[in-house]
Amino acid sequence: MDMVAKAPNDGYTLVLALTAQLAVNQSLYRKLPYDPVNDFEPVSLLASAPYFLVVHPSVPAHNLAEFIKLAKANPGKYTYGSSGNGSGPHLSMELLKSKAGIDLVHVPFKGAGPAMPALLAGQVSAMFASYGLAAQQIKAGKLRVLAVSTANRAVSMPDVPTLAEAGVPGYDSNVWYALLAPRGTPKPIVARLSSEIAALIKSSDLRQRFLTDGIVPVGSTPEELGAYIKTESAKWGAVVKQSGATID
């Protein structure tokens, strides 16, 4: 992010950034070498992907309502794994804790890879996991899926209810991917890039490749992406503050 922020604004250097780089890190770190709003020109919101709330089969909850009831009856008893402090799975669970009024103990790992075996072994009770990480384990019965994090049901698992449907109104969390250019990149270049990406995202081949991996193709105008970054920054900044999460 720092390199692209300082790169020539001629349209030849771009950055693919995620939720963390654009809407979370400025709240996690005391000082960032880049400003996600002022150092870049938004080009397009490319795609998004949901998290699935999964629990170990030993947890006596078969739906979200039962899980919340269980957690409320046993504050601090149940644990959840994540791919690290301030990660999407961590903050997604902190958002759930806040909205549902439950107390779960966070167990951070050095990535989603180490977190999943711990969940499969029952060393932690629950986790928000990506489709790619959790799908096979769910199908094999090694994990129980309770809900999907996004406002709409996931195309990859349409039978799984959203958290909002299952009892937590207004809940919405995902990981999203965006393309940006250095600040000052000429508007005609940004507009051309955005329009070309929009055409690509509409192509059936690319859409199918995304959907096969549990990723939802989106596409947006530069203006829509700019507004979205500001909205998401405010949302996740509040979650980070309430959770006390920090990297420094």
VOGU-3710 file (C-alpha; in Angstrom, 3 decimals, decimal comma):
1> mdmvakapnd> 0,000/0,000/0,000  2,828/2,368/0,906  4,663/1,659/-2,350  1,631/2,335/-4,528  0,738/5,456/-2,543  4,153/6,848/-3,535  4,178/5,476/-7,113  3,850/7,638/-10,247  0,185/8,406/-10,910  0,320/7,402/-14,566
11> gytlvlalta> -2,089/4,459/-14,395  0,596/1,798/-14,705  0,813/0,993/-10,997  -2,288/-0,262/-9,174  -2,984/-2,042/-5,916  -5,400/-4,846/-5,061  -6,480/-4,167/-1,488  -8,797/-5,873/0,971  -11,043/-4,742/3,803  -8,085/-4,787/6,201
21> qlavnqslyr> -5,903/-2,376/4,236  -8,713/0,061/3,462  -11,133/-0,027/6,404  -9,448/-1,636/9,422  -5,696/-1,006/9,642  -6,032/2,707/10,317  -7,797/1,796/13,574  -5,482/-1,087/14,499  -2,141/0,646/14,042  -1,058/3,790/15,838
31> klpydpvndf> 0,549/5,018/12,627  0,221/3,856/9,035  2,608/4,891/6,248  -0,397/5,531/3,996  -3,841/7,109/4,182  -6,478/4,776/2,670  -8,694/7,685/1,630  -6,323/10,513/0,713  -3,451/8,582/-0,901  -5,443/6,658/-3,536
41> epvsllasap> -7,930/6,987/-6,360  -10,694/4,361/-6,037  -11,131/2,393/-9,250  -13,579/-0,449/-8,615  -14,952/-2,739/-5,936  -14,154/-6,094/-7,516  -15,743/-8,764/-5,349  -16,702/-9,828/-1,845  -16,822/-13,067/0,091  -18,756/-14,159/3,177
51> yflvvhpsvp> -17,617/-15,794/6,368  -19,417/-18,819/7,747  -19,978/-19,156/11,485  -18,979/-22,733/12,284  -18,757/-24,634/15,556  -17,197/-27,901/16,644  -19,804/-30,716/16,809  -19,247/-30,976/20,568  -20,889/-27,566/21,012  -24,551/-28,313/21,914
61> ahnlaefikl> -26,023/-25,755/19,525  -27,586/-26,559/16,179  -28,552/-23,040/15,138  -27,559/-19,468/15,927  -30,317/-18,908/18,484  -29,180/-21,958/20,460  -25,559/-20,820/20,267  -26,395/-17,348/21,580  -28,524/-18,839/24,381  -25,687/-21,208/25,285
71> akanpgkyty> -23,119/-18,409/25,319  -25,334/-16,187/27,467  -25,846/-19,005/29,973  -22,089/-19,669/30,119  -20,250/-16,332/29,793  -16,556/-16,806/29,074  -16,817/-20,588/28,756  -16,771/-20,887/24,984  -13,817/-19,867/22,833  -13,387/-18,810/19,247
81> gssgngsgph> -10,388/-18,980/16,976  -9,264/-16,435/14,431  -6,443/-15,804/11,987  -5,021/-13,142/14,300  -5,767/-9,928/16,177  -7,691/-7,499/14,008  -8,327/-10,057/11,264  -11,691/-10,359/9,532  -12,717/-13,482/11,495  -11,724/-11,788/14,771
91> lsmellkska> -13,655/-8,586/14,148  -16,624/-10,456/12,694  -16,971/-12,333/15,977  -16,487/-9,138/17,987  -19,335/-7,608/15,978  -21,506/-10,625/16,814  -20,557/-10,421/20,497  -21,549/-6,773/20,557  -24,862/-7,202/18,748  -25,884/-10,401/20,544
101> gidlvhvpfk> -24,580/-9,458/23,989  -22,480/-12,588/24,488  -19,064/-13,242/26,011  -16,685/-15,524/24,093  -12,924/-15,843/24,638  -10,723/-14,963/21,673  -7,876/-17,326/20,756  -5,787/-15,741/17,966  -3,641/-17,892/15,685  -0,949/-16,982/13,174
111> gagpampall> -3,278/-17,346/10,225  -6,433/-19,228/9,293  -4,389/-22,341/8,469  -3,372/-23,043/12,087  -6,777/-21,966/13,425  -8,777/-24,550/11,485  -7,024/-27,671/12,884  -7,578/-26,293/16,387  -11,293/-25,974/15,674  -11,472/-29,445/14,133
121> agqvsamfas> -9,765/-30,838/17,239  -12,218/-29,073/19,528  -9,497/-26,909/21,070  -11,660/-23,881/20,282  -15,448/-23,892/20,083  -16,238/-21,680/17,106  -14,853/-19,571/14,291  -15,796/-17,408/11,344  -14,236/-19,138/8,348  -14,115/-18,619/4,597
131> yglaaqqika> -15,932/-20,909/2,194  -12,658/-22,353/0,901  -11,500/-23,199/4,405  -14,740/-24,573/5,816  -16,803/-26,075/2,978  -15,267/-29,555/2,909  -15,271/-29,817/6,700  -18,946/-28,851/6,823  -19,876/-31,366/4,121  -17,910/-34,076/5,926
141> gklrvlavst> -19,789/-33,375/9,166  -16,615/-32,328/10,978  -18,004/-28,840/11,579  -21,525/-27,511/12,056  -22,430/-24,332/10,192  -24,829/-21,973/11,963  -25,054/-18,911/9,725  -23,414/-16,831/7,022  -22,075/-13,369/7,821  -23,384/-11,372/4,860
151> anravsmpdv> -26,686/-9,503/4,537  -27,766/-11,915/1,781  -27,425/-15,690/1,707  -24,311/-17,089/0,082  -24,654/-18,514/-3,426  -22,162/-21,211/-2,400  -24,395/-22,391/0,497  -27,921/-21,083/-0,149  -29,523/-23,186/2,590  -27,480/-21,509/5,338
161> ptlaeagvpg> -29,360/-18,568/6,916  -27,773/-15,168/7,389  -27,019/-14,000/10,915  -29,669/-11,312/10,429  -32,260/-13,940/9,494  -31,200/-16,169/12,363  -31,693/-13,600/15,094  -29,101/-10,792/14,903  -30,792/-7,949/12,980  -28,525/-5,679/10,987
171> ydsnvwyall> -25,523/-7,989/11,101  -23,364/-7,826/7,971  -19,702/-8,709/7,543  -17,612/-9,811/4,602  -14,173/-9,559/3,115  -14,056/-7,376/0,018  -11,504/-6,739/-2,688  -10,903/-3,405/-4,394  -8,610/-1,951/-7,026  -7,032/1,476/-6,489
181> aprgtpkpiv> -4,518/3,776/-8,166  -2,198/6,410/-6,669  -3,795/9,745/-5,800  -3,799/12,102/-8,759  -4,113/9,438/-11,445  -5,968/11,240/-14,270  -9,726/10,744/-14,213  -9,887/9,448/-17,830  -7,442/6,651/-16,884  -9,432/5,771/-13,754
191> arlsseiaal> -12,680/5,795/-15,743  -11,206/3,546/-18,459  -9,895/1,057/-15,892  -13,237/1,011/-14,092  -15,242/0,440/-17,284  -12,933/-2,358/-18,470  -13,212/-4,088/-15,080  -17,007/-3,759/-15,167  -17,057/-5,523/-18,529  -14,803/-8,291/-17,238
201> ikssdlrqrf> -16,914/-8,853/-14,135  -20,004/-9,240/-16,299  -18,357/-12,004/-18,342  -19,798/-15,430/-17,590  -16,404/-17,152/-17,390  -15,015/-14,861/-14,719  -18,263/-14,805/-12,739  -18,343/-18,598/-12,691  -14,719/-18,821/-11,535  -15,469/-16,403/-8,707
211> ltdgivpvgs> -18,660/-18,183/-7,641  -16,949/-21,594/-7,681  -14,576/-20,258/-5,028  -17,405/-18,784/-2,959  -16,593/-15,231/-4,087  -19,298/-12,832/-5,275  -18,352/-10,588/-8,233  -19,458/-6,998/-7,617  -18,077/-4,179/-9,759  -18,628/-0,498/-8,978
221> tpeelgayik> -17,907/3,025/-10,097  -14,941/4,852/-8,523  -17,410/7,073/-6,646  -19,293/4,103/-5,215  -16,059/2,519/-4,025  -14,903/5,759/-2,408  -18,149/6,059/-0,451  -18,023/2,386/0,516  -14,492/2,690/1,915  -15,597/5,562/4,171
231> tesakwgavv> -18,685/3,671/5,384  -16,724/0,500/6,103  -13,951/2,455/7,846  -16,444/3,985/10,268  -18,117/0,641/10,911  -14,963/-1,367/11,595  -13,276/1,491/13,432  -16,074/1,326/15,993  -15,725/-2,466/16,299  -11,944/-2,223/16,765
241> kqsgatid> -12,373/0,437/19,445  -14,970/-1,552/21,348  -12,974/-4,785/21,141  -9,706/-3,177/22,195  -7,913/-4,955/19,346  -4,458/-3,649/18,470  -1,421/-4,672/16,429  1,218/-2,322/17,883
//
